[in-house]
Amino acid sequence: MSTQAWTFTIVGLTFALYVAIAIRSRARSTGEFYVAGKGVPPLANGMATAADWMSAASFLGMAGLISFLGYDGSVYLMGWTGGYVLLAVLLAPYLRKFGKFTVPDFIGDRYESKVARRVAVFCAIFVCFTYVAGQMRGVGVVFSRFLEVSVEKGVLIGMAIVFIYAVLGGMKGITWTQVAQYCILIFAFLVPAIFISIQLTGNPIPQVGFGSRLDGEVGREIASGAPWLLETLNQLHDELGFKPYTDGSKSLIDVFCITLALMVGTAGLPHVIVRFYTVPRVKDARTSAFWALFFIAILYTAAPAVAAFARANLIHTVDGARYAPATIVSDQDKSLPDWFRAWEETGLIAWIDKNKDGRVRYRAGAAFGDFEGSNKPAFSDKRGANGERMVSNPPSDGPNELYVDRDIMVLANPEIAGLPAWVIGLVAAGALAAALSTAAGLLLVVSTAISHDLLKRGAMPNISERGELMAARIAAAVAVVIAGIMGIYPPGFVAQVVAFAFGLAASSFFPAIVMGIFSKRMNQLGAVSGMVAGIAFTTSYIIWFKFIDTAPDAPSRWWFGISPEGIGSVGMLVNFAVALGLRRFGAPPSAATQELVEHIRVPEG
């Protein structure tokens, strides 16, 4: 079968499985809709948490960024992995013992304030919609290539699928769907990684192959002799004018701030925290955290290997290749492979023949167009003399003729390596599983924040359970539509958008939750003021440097050299400082609340 036929078959079967699980696990009460009736076994909850956690940013974006950033991409590995450890040890058991459905529920009750609850609801919705934009963007990228539709139409298809199992099943349906999605996404990530590791290094374990010598037919083509993989990448980068793959260009303070923002942002993400309410006991929350970390580590330890394999194969197959096969004059000459032409139709990879030699020159420097801003090239069906795509805006003066969207590296990796069509279809199914699982969890947080925290615990305290469940489903449906719009018009690459969401969570939720657990004196005035100050500062900084001051020299104006991806760590400090400074001007928490704070920190038994 063709690649498209395999993709239709595998993706269709997995979607049918998700919908069947959602229908079978349909929520029939608010308890099942919000927290799956608190009846999920720890092992299954660990798988569901891993699927919820490993979004399109983990499956697609992280390896894609590492592929292009090299050493600098390690901040995503350290931040997201370390953050989950922080969440599992520092927050999860205490929040589970508190026993509330949602993070706004915890903040509202802990600080004895409807205002605090509303501020937390706003922060939850804001963070979740920023995060979900990256997931829907990932869905659109997958569909644009394998269903041969535009990215925008791909997002619409993803919206329809999420609508079915998020709106019908609630947390109960989402949980069991995510168990299936984890199995699919981890299998889809590891199978091509194992095959390509064997091709390049002769070692079937990607994590070991990453640090091995190049071997096998493909490996010997990429480099003469049998040098180390990373050594070869450094040499290739030097020859093409890039910095060595294992060298970093980010400042130490920016690396630290991005890593910290991702870590504490993890501990403040509401869609991950709510997972610890779905198990029967506090002990089960700790056990499921262990399983989730184990399942997450399987993918995260393989991601650097996938990134390095993809980078080496891309340079080997594309640099110096001719577009038009008719111009090939010798066996040593090479033409661009079929996978390049297939991805070119999506507008996510392209080249312009600046020096008119008919070859792709992949070099350090600007390619053409500002692909992170509003100046994206408009591709046409017209071709130049050597087969290059024509664009509406002129190319830059930089030496690079090739543009590659970072979000396609994992998806295109099997095609670049020449793997069978069924592997390509499997990777597409895995990418969709990763994006849709997280999107569903985020949209559920939005719907519960509106139906439970704003309506049931606020504007409509006498609403019936049936009415609350209906409100939750309507809110989820509206959230799906808004998420789709944000996926069509994202503010950056998948992993970048997700990094912004983590920064917003770090600057808003993390301090309020930590102080709510470990400080009996923290009160409403301090917590609310801190959340508002933290998220306002972080949002303003991101908007300014991502949408207003977008000049090439903008990094020279970053505060202390801290990028928008890392500013959430500063926002967190602003939150702590404002909260601790203003708490003295407010009334202390009630004796009952102080006793409750003491109670949740004491182990049961």
RAVENKA-V805211 format. One record per residue. RES is the residue in one small letter. SS is DSSP state (alpha for helix, beta for strand, coil for the rest). NEAR is the number of other C-alpha atoms within 10 Angstrom. D_CENTER is the distance of its C-alpha to the mean C-alpha in whole Angstrom. Layout:
BEGIN
[[RES	SS	NEAR	D_CENTER] [RES	SS	NEAR	D_CENTER]]
END
This chain:
BEGIN
[[m	coil	8	32] [s	coil	11	30] [t	alpha	16	26] [q	alpha	17	25] [a	alpha	15	28] [w	alpha	20	26] [t	alpha	24	22] [f	alpha	16	24] [t	alpha	16	26] [i	alpha	21	23] [v	alpha	21	20] [g	alpha	13	23] [l	alpha	12	24] [t	alpha	19	21] [f	alpha	18	21] [a	alpha	13	24] [l	alpha	14	23] [y	alpha	25	21] [v	alpha	20	23] [a	alpha	15	26] [i	alpha	21	24] [a	alpha	25	23] [i	alpha	14	27] [r	alpha	14	28] [s	coil	22	26] [r	coil	22	27] [a	coil	23	27] [r	coil	16	31] [s	coil	15	30] [t	alpha	22	28] [g	alpha	18	28] [e	alpha	21	26] [f	alpha	25	24] [y	alpha	28	23] [v	alpha	23	23] [a	alpha	26	24] [g	alpha	19	28] [k	alpha	17	27] [g	coil	15	28] [v	coil	23	25] [p	coil	16	26] [p	alpha	24	24] [l	alpha	17	23] [a	alpha	19	22] [n	alpha	27	20] [g	alpha	29	18] [m	alpha	27	17] [a	alpha	31	16] [t	alpha	31	14] [a	alpha	30	12] [a	alpha	31	11] [d	alpha	29	10] [w	alpha	26	8] [m	coil	25	7] [s	coil	30	5] [a	alpha	30	5] [a	alpha	29	2] [s	alpha	24	5] [f	alpha	29	7] [l	alpha	30	8] [g	alpha	27	6] [m	alpha	28	7] [a	alpha	32	11] [g	alpha	31	11] [l	alpha	25	11] [i	alpha	26	13] [s	alpha	27	16] [f	alpha	18	17] [l	alpha	21	16] [g	alpha	25	18] [y	alpha	17	19] [d	alpha	19	17] [g	alpha	21	14] [s	alpha	18	15] [v	alpha	21	14] [y	alpha	25	10] [l	alpha	21	12] [m	alpha	16	14] [g	alpha	24	12] [w	alpha	27	10] [t	alpha	20	13] [g	alpha	19	15] [g	alpha	21	14] [y	alpha	24	14] [v	alpha	18	18] [l	alpha	16	18] [l	alpha	22	17] [a	alpha	22	19] [v	alpha	14	22] [l	alpha	15	23] [l	alpha	20	22] [a	alpha	23	21] [p	alpha	23	25] [y	alpha	22	26] [l	alpha	25	24] [r	alpha	25	25] [k	alpha	20	29] [f	alpha	20	29] [g	coil	15	28] [k	coil	16	27] [f	coil	23	24] [t	coil	25	22] [v	alpha	25	21] [p	alpha	28	23] [d	alpha	22	26] [f	alpha	21	26] [i	alpha	27	26] [g	alpha	22	28] [d	alpha	16	31] [r	alpha	26	30] [y	coil	24	31] [e	coil	16	34] [s	coil	15	33] [k	alpha	19	32] [v	alpha	16	31] [a	alpha	27	28] [r	alpha	26	27] [r	alpha	21	27] [v	alpha	19	25] [a	alpha	26	22] [v	alpha	25	22] [f	alpha	18	21] [c	alpha	22	19] [a	alpha	27	17] [i	alpha	20	17] [f	alpha	16	16] [v	alpha	27	13] [c	alpha	28	12] [f	alpha	24	13] [t	alpha	24	11] [y	alpha	31	7] [v	alpha	33	9] [a	alpha	26	10] [g	alpha	34	6] [q	alpha	38	7] [m	alpha	34	10] [r	alpha	30	10] [g	alpha	33	9] [v	alpha	30	11] [g	alpha	27	14] [v	alpha	29	13] [v	alpha	29	14] [f	alpha	24	17] [s	alpha	22	18] [r	alpha	24	19] [f	alpha	23	20] [l	coil	14	22] [e	coil	16	23] [v	coil	16	22] [s	coil	17	21] [v	alpha	24	17] [e	alpha	20	19] [k	alpha	18	20] [g	alpha	26	18] [v	alpha	26	16] [l	alpha	20	19] [i	alpha	16	19] [g	alpha	24	16] [m	alpha	26	17] [a	alpha	14	20] [i	alpha	17	19] [v	alpha	24	17] [f	alpha	20	20] [i	alpha	17	22] [y	alpha	24	20] [a	alpha	31	19] [v	alpha	27	22] [l	alpha	24	24] [g	alpha	28	23] [g	alpha	34	22] [m	alpha	32	20] [k	alpha	29	23] [g	alpha	26	22] [i	alpha	32	18] [t	alpha	30	19] [w	alpha	22	21] [t	alpha	27	19] [q	alpha	29	16] [v	alpha	22	18] [a	alpha	21	19] [q	alpha	31	15] [y	alpha	26	15] [c	alpha	16	18] [i	alpha	21	17] [l	alpha	26	14] [i	alpha	23	15] [f	alpha	16	18] [a	alpha	22	17] [f	alpha	25	15] [l	alpha	19	18] [v	alpha	17	21] [p	alpha	24	20] [a	alpha	27	19] [i	alpha	20	23] [f	alpha	19	25] [i	alpha	30	24] [s	alpha	27	24] [i	alpha	20	28] [q	alpha	21	28] [l	alpha	27	28] [t	alpha	27	29] [g	coil	19	31] [n	coil	21	29] [p	coil	17	27] [i	coil	18	25] [p	alpha	26	22] [q	alpha	21	21] [v	alpha	14	25] [g	alpha	26	25] [f	coil	24	23] [g	coil	14	26] [s	coil	20	29] [r	beta	19	31] [l	coil	30	31] [d	coil	25	33] [g	alpha	15	33] [e	alpha	12	34] [v	alpha	17	31] [g	alpha	24	31] [r	alpha	16	34] [e	alpha	14	34] [i	alpha	21	31] [a	coil	19	33] [s	coil	11	37] [g	coil	12	38] [a	coil	16	35] [p	coil	16	33] [w	beta	18	30] [l	alpha	25	27] [l	alpha	22	26] [e	alpha	17	29] [t	alpha	20	29] [l	alpha	23	26] [n	alpha	20	27] [q	alpha	17	31] [l	alpha	20	29] [h	alpha	19	27] [d	alpha	15	30] [e	alpha	13	32] [l	alpha	17	30] [g	coil	13	30] [f	coil	14	26] [k	coil	18	26] [p	coil	21	26] [y	coil	24	23] [t	coil	14	23] [d	coil	12	24] [g	coil	16	22] [s	coil	12	23] [k	coil	16	21] [s	coil	14	23] [l	alpha	11	23] [i	alpha	14	23] [d	alpha	19	20] [v	alpha	23	18] [f	alpha	16	20] [c	alpha	25	18] [i	alpha	26	15] [t	alpha	26	15] [l	alpha	27	17] [a	alpha	32	14] [l	alpha	34	11] [m	alpha	27	14] [v	alpha	28	16] [g	alpha	31	13] [t	alpha	29	12] [a	coil	31	15] [g	coil	30	15] [l	coil	27	12] [p	alpha	24	15] [h	alpha	25	13] [v	alpha	22	13] [i	alpha	21	16] [v	alpha	23	18] [r	alpha	29	18] [f	alpha	33	20] [y	alpha	29	23] [t	coil	26	23] [v	coil	24	25] [p	coil	16	29] [r	coil	19	29] [v	alpha	20	28] [k	alpha	16	29] [d	alpha	22	26] [a	alpha	26	24] [r	alpha	20	24] [t	alpha	18	24] [s	alpha	26	21] [a	alpha	28	19] [f	alpha	19	21] [w	alpha	20	20] [a	alpha	26	16] [l	alpha	20	16] [f	alpha	14	18] [f	alpha	21	16] [i	alpha	24	13] [a	alpha	15	15] [i	alpha	14	16] [l	alpha	21	13] [y	alpha	21	12] [t	alpha	15	16] [a	alpha	21	16] [a	alpha	28	13] [p	alpha	25	16] [a	alpha	27	18] [v	alpha	29	16] [a	alpha	25	16] [a	alpha	22	19] [f	alpha	28	21] [a	alpha	26	19] [r	alpha	21	20] [a	alpha	22	24] [n	alpha	19	24] [l	alpha	20	23] [i	alpha	17	25] [h	alpha	17	28] [t	alpha	17	28] [v	alpha	21	28] [d	coil	19	29] [g	coil	18	33] [a	coil	20	33] [r	beta	22	35] [y	coil	23	33] [a	coil	16	37] [p	alpha	13	38] [a	alpha	8	42] [t	alpha	13	42] [i	coil	14	41] [v	coil	9	44] [s	coil	7	44] [d	coil	6	42] [q	coil	6	40] [d	coil	12	39] [k	coil	20	36] [s	beta	20	34] [l	coil	18	31] [p	coil	17	29] [d	alpha	11	29] [w	alpha	15	25] [f	alpha	18	25] [r	alpha	13	27] [a	alpha	16	25] [w	alpha	19	22] [e	alpha	17	24] [e	coil	19	25] [t	coil	20	21] [g	coil	20	21] [l	coil	18	18] [i	beta	17	21] [a	beta	24	24] [w	beta	22	27] [i	coil	25	30] [d	coil	22	33] [k	coil	19	34] [n	coil	11	37] [k	coil	12	38] [d	coil	11	39] [g	coil	21	37] [r	beta	25	34] [v	coil	25	31] [r	coil	22	31] [y	coil	21	28] [r	coil	20	28] [a	coil	18	27] [g	coil	15	27] [a	coil	16	26] [a	coil	23	26] [f	coil	24	26] [g	coil	18	24] [d	coil	15	22] [f	coil	16	19] [e	coil	16	17] [g	coil	13	19] [s	coil	11	22] [n	coil	11	24] [k	coil	14	22] [p	coil	17	25] [a	coil	11	26] [f	beta	17	27] [s	beta	12	30] [d	beta	8	32] [k	beta	10	35] [r	beta	13	35] [g	coil	12	37] [a	coil	10	39] [n	coil	16	37] [g	coil	16	35] [e	coil	21	32] [r	beta	19	30] [m	beta	20	32] [v	beta	19	30] [s	coil	10	31] [n	coil	13	31] [p	coil	10	32] [p	coil	19	30] [s	coil	15	30] [d	coil	12	33] [g	coil	13	30] [p	coil	16	31] [n	coil	22	28] [e	coil	26	28] [l	beta	20	25] [y	beta	18	22] [v	beta	18	19] [d	coil	16	15] [r	alpha	22	13] [d	alpha	25	11] [i	alpha	20	14] [m	alpha	25	14] [v	alpha	28	13] [l	alpha	25	15] [a	alpha	21	18] [n	alpha	24	18] [p	alpha	25	21] [e	alpha	20	23] [i	alpha	23	23] [a	coil	20	25] [g	coil	14	27] [l	coil	15	26] [p	coil	14	27] [a	alpha	17	26] [w	alpha	19	25] [v	alpha	22	22] [i	alpha	25	21] [g	alpha	24	21] [l	alpha	26	19] [v	alpha	30	16] [a	alpha	28	16] [a	alpha	25	16] [g	alpha	29	14] [a	alpha	30	11] [l	alpha	30	12] [a	alpha	33	12] [a	alpha	30	9] [a	alpha	33	8] [l	alpha	28	11] [s	alpha	31	11] [t	alpha	29	8] [a	alpha	30	10] [a	alpha	31	13] [g	alpha	29	13] [l	alpha	30	12] [l	alpha	29	15] [l	alpha	29	17] [v	alpha	26	17] [v	alpha	27	18] [s	alpha	27	20] [t	alpha	29	22] [a	alpha	29	22] [i	alpha	24	24] [s	alpha	26	26] [h	alpha	24	27] [d	alpha	25	26] [l	alpha	20	28] [l	alpha	18	30] [k	alpha	20	31] [r	alpha	18	31] [g	alpha	16	32] [a	alpha	11	34] [m	coil	14	35] [p	coil	13	36] [n	coil	12	38] [i	coil	16	36] [s	coil	11	36] [e	alpha	14	34] [r	alpha	12	34] [g	alpha	14	33] [e	alpha	22	30] [l	alpha	25	29] [m	alpha	15	30] [a	alpha	20	28] [a	alpha	26	25] [r	alpha	23	25] [i	alpha	16	26] [a	alpha	20	23] [a	alpha	28	20] [a	alpha	23	22] [v	alpha	14	22] [a	alpha	24	18] [v	alpha	31	17] [v	alpha	15	19] [i	alpha	16	18] [a	alpha	27	14] [g	alpha	27	16] [i	alpha	18	17] [m	alpha	21	14] [g	alpha	29	13] [i	alpha	19	16] [y	coil	15	16] [p	coil	21	13] [p	coil	20	14] [g	coil	17	12] [f	coil	21	10] [v	alpha	30	6] [a	alpha	28	5] [q	alpha	21	8] [v	alpha	22	8] [v	alpha	27	5] [a	alpha	28	8] [f	alpha	29	10] [a	alpha	29	9] [f	alpha	33	10] [g	alpha	35	13] [l	alpha	37	14] [a	alpha	35	14] [a	alpha	35	16] [s	alpha	36	18] [s	alpha	35	19] [f	alpha	30	19] [f	alpha	24	19] [p	alpha	26	23] [a	alpha	30	24] [i	alpha	21	23] [v	alpha	15	24] [m	alpha	18	27] [g	alpha	22	28] [i	alpha	23	28] [f	alpha	16	30] [s	coil	13	32] [k	coil	19	35] [r	coil	19	36] [m	coil	25	33] [n	coil	28	34] [q	alpha	26	32] [l	alpha	23	33] [g	alpha	25	31] [a	alpha	29	28] [v	alpha	27	28] [s	alpha	21	29] [g	alpha	30	26] [m	alpha	30	24] [v	alpha	21	25] [a	alpha	21	26] [g	alpha	31	22] [i	alpha	26	20] [a	alpha	16	23] [f	alpha	20	23] [t	alpha	28	19] [t	alpha	19	19] [s	alpha	12	22] [y	alpha	20	21] [i	alpha	20	17] [i	alpha	13	19] [w	alpha	13	22] [f	alpha	17	21] [k	alpha	18	18] [f	alpha	14	21] [i	alpha	10	24] [d	coil	13	25] [t	coil	14	23] [a	coil	10	26] [p	coil	8	26] [d	coil	9	27] [a	alpha	13	25] [p	alpha	16	24] [s	alpha	10	27] [r	alpha	12	27] [w	coil	14	24] [w	alpha	12	25] [f	alpha	11	26] [g	alpha	17	24] [i	coil	24	21] [s	coil	24	18] [p	coil	26	16] [e	coil	27	13] [g	coil	26	15] [i	alpha	28	18] [g	alpha	36	16] [s	alpha	29	18] [v	alpha	21	21] [g	alpha	28	21] [m	alpha	32	21] [l	alpha	16	24] [v	alpha	23	25] [n	alpha	31	25] [f	alpha	25	26] [a	alpha	17	29] [v	alpha	21	30] [a	alpha	27	30] [l	alpha	19	32] [g	alpha	14	34] [l	alpha	18	35] [r	alpha	20	35] [r	alpha	14	39] [f	alpha	10	40] [g	coil	12	39] [a	coil	12	40] [p	coil	17	39] [p	coil	17	37] [s	coil	15	40] [a	alpha	10	41] [a	alpha	9	40] [t	alpha	18	36] [q	alpha	18	37] [e	alpha	12	38] [l	alpha	15	35] [v	alpha	20	33] [e	alpha	14	36] [h	alpha	15	35] [i	alpha	18	32] [r	coil	15	32] [v	coil	10	35] [p	coil	11	34] [e	coil	9	35] [g	coil	3	39]]
END
